């Protein structure tokens, strides 16, 4: 298209100049023109860029790693990646803004691989993940997604299978038992778990945890000279599966289970059978470990201690309510 009258035509790169640029790139093995190349062309950077735009010539300008100190932020810099050895180019300000010196002269593909192994990056990433995942809207979304996921029959069966395989591993069971015993020794956790339990008669007396008024009356009867059972759980077999039994107390070498009665909750036959199974397993365990086992029921404890237990427990709850 002809230029308008009085308008000066913009000058582009000549064919010879374009050919010279290609020869320089081929000779030095680069993909962009460095600062040192303009002297050979007889042009400065600004003039070359203006003429390149007029000629629609694709070769861009930039800097080499040796020209790092004089490079401008919005210009490109070309270098060989110190990690993979590939030639790469990126914006100068991206290189300058990298926080980790060990990842400064690496390509974009290798940056994450390098920085992810640094302590600073891991700590910063953990903080960011913690903040992001604890936002109310994110927690609600994740909760809903997990709920929906666990409603699928296939997923239920999968997690049931995983859980079964884990609990068949003795090391895993021992580790979980150790974790739970450690948590139950923490008063705050025990208090919270007790509050959410089915019995309202739970608490601490002289640092000993109790789960019923009968247990509290037993502690009073023995003048607090008892300890909560914190040894390894006693395994017992029920319907072909191994379960864990935790008795209530231990005095010296005697393991003690405290019950309201031997009939179990609501006098159900299955509860009576479970008491019998646990008793048999405990007696076998004590025989092997040189201990003894005893079941104490409510009628074995003098009545005055049960009354005192009720007064102590109800008095504590009334003080809390006040």
RAFENZI-V811362 format. One record per pair of residues at least 4 apart in sequence whose ideal C-beta (glycine too) atoms are under 7 Angstrom apart, sorted by the first residue. I is the first residue (numbers start at 1). J is the second residue. Records with the same first field share a line. If there is no record, write none. Layout:
I = J, J
This chain:
3 = 7, 9
10 = 54
11 = 51, 54
12 = 51, 54, 55
13 = 17, 18, 51, 52, 55, 57
15 = 19
16 = 20
17 = 21, 41
18 = 22, 57
19 = 23
20 = 24, 41
21 = 25, 33, 41, 59
22 = 26
23 = 27
24 = 28, 37, 40
25 = 30, 31, 59
30 = 34, 78
31 = 78, 89
32 = 59, 60, 61, 62, 76, 78, 89
33 = 37, 59, 61
34 = 62, 63, 64, 67
35 = 63, 67, 70
37 = 41
38 = 43, 44, 45, 48
41 = 48
43 = 47, 48
44 = 48
45 = 49, 61
46 = 50
47 = 51
48 = 52, 61
49 = 53, 61
50 = 54
51 = 55
52 = 57
60 = 76
62 = 75, 76, 77, 78, 89
63 = 67, 68, 71, 75, 77, 92
64 = 78
65 = 77, 79, 105
67 = 71
68 = 77
71 = 75, 77, 92
72 = 92
73 = 92, 93
74 = 91, 93
75 = 92
76 = 89, 90, 91
77 = 89, 90, 92, 95
78 = 87, 89
79 = 88, 105
80 = 85, 87
81 = 85, 86, 88, 106, 107, 110
82 = 105, 106
83 = 106, 110, 114
84 = 107, 110
86 = 107
88 = 107
90 = 94, 95, 108
92 = 96
93 = 97
95 = 104
98 = 103, 104
100 = 115, 118, 120, 121
102 = 114
103 = 111, 114, 115
106 = 110, 111, 114
110 = 114
111 = 115
112 = 116
115 = 121
116 = 121
118 = 122
119 = 123
120 = 124
121 = 125
122 = 126
123 = 127
124 = 128
125 = 129
126 = 130
127 = 131
128 = 132
129 = 133
130 = 134
132 = 138
133 = 138
134 = 139
135 = 139
136 = 140
137 = 141
138 = 142
139 = 143
140 = 144
141 = 145
142 = 146
143 = 147
144 = 148
145 = 149
146 = 150
147 = 151
149 = 155
150 = 155, 156
152 = 156
153 = 157
154 = 158
155 = 159
156 = 160
157 = 161
158 = 162
159 = 163
160 = 164
161 = 165
162 = 166
163 = 167
164 = 168
166 = 172
167 = 172, 173
169 = 173
170 = 174
171 = 175
172 = 176
173 = 177
174 = 178
175 = 179
176 = 180
177 = 181, 233
178 = 182
179 = 183
180 = 184
181 = 185, 230
183 = 189
184 = 189, 190
186 = 190
187 = 191, 204
188 = 192
189 = 193
190 = 194, 209
191 = 195
192 = 196
193 = 197
194 = 202, 203
197 = 202
199 = 211, 212
201 = 212, 213, 313
202 = 210, 211
203 = 210, 313, 316
204 = 208, 209
205 = 210, 216, 219, 312
206 = 224
208 = 219, 224, 226, 228
209 = 228
210 = 215, 216, 219
211 = 215
213 = 217, 306, 309, 310, 313
214 = 218, 258, 260, 298
215 = 219, 248, 258
216 = 220, 309, 312, 313
217 = 221, 301, 305, 306, 309
218 = 222, 258, 296, 301
219 = 224, 226
220 = 305, 308, 309
221 = 301, 302, 305
222 = 226, 251
225 = 251
226 = 249, 251
227 = 249, 250
228 = 249
229 = 246, 247, 248, 249, 250, 255
233 = 244, 245, 246
234 = 245, 281, 282, 285
235 = 242, 244, 281
236 = 243, 245, 277, 278, 281
237 = 242
238 = 243, 277
245 = 278, 281, 282
247 = 255, 256, 257, 282
248 = 256, 257, 258
249 = 256, 258
250 = 254, 255, 256
251 = 256
253 = 290, 291, 292
254 = 291, 292, 294
255 = 282, 286, 291, 293
256 = 294, 296
257 = 295
258 = 296
259 = 295, 297
260 = 297, 298
261 = 297, 298
262 = 275, 297
263 = 267, 272
264 = 268, 271, 272, 275
265 = 271
269 = 273
270 = 274
271 = 275
272 = 276
273 = 277
274 = 278
275 = 279
276 = 280
277 = 281
278 = 282
279 = 283, 295
280 = 284
281 = 285
282 = 286, 293
283 = 287, 293
284 = 288
285 = 289
286 = 291, 292, 293
296 = 300, 301
298 = 306
301 = 305, 306
303 = 307
304 = 308
305 = 309
306 = 310
307 = 311
308 = 312
309 = 313
310 = 314
311 = 315
312 = 316
313 = 317
314 = 318
315 = 319
316 = 320
317 = 321
318 = 322
